[in-house]
Amino acid sequence: MPFMIWNDKLSVGVEVIDEDHKKLIAMINEMYDAILAGMGKKVVGDILDRLVHYTSFHFAREEALFAQTGYSDAAAHKAEHDAMAKWAIQAELDFHQGTLPAPSLEVINRLKDWLFEHINGTDKLYGPHLNAAGIH
């Protein structure tokens, strides 16, 4: 059974963003499976690198949509993105420098919890705004 499951309750009503969220969930599940299976540092590190890279891409996509549509809560939303990106980049650096021997279940749980709370919290708030601007 997957560690994190997408369902329609996670939809923000914007297809491209929902697809990004599905990809992030799939990568979190991939990392979880790799950790449980005892995959080597290279395999888990590659997943972590892809996850951090895609997260940055996704955040930039959301923020571009905010700028395009004049979303009033863009600055606060970006601050949430920046805090998570800083944490994720530091975890990635720690992993590659050896101070974090391997992403642990604690790391993967933090990623899962943050994504779930972020989608169900502030991401849900921008869906109606983007829809009203013609972005579905």
Buried (B, 14 or more C-beta within 10 A) or exposed (E): EEBBEBEEEBBBBBEBBBEBBEBBBBBBBBBBEBBEEEBEEEBBBBBBEBBBEBBBEBBEEBBEBBEEBEBEEBEEBBEBBEEBBEBBEEBBEBBEEEEBEBBEEEBBEBBBEBBBEBBEEBBBEBBEBBEEEEBE
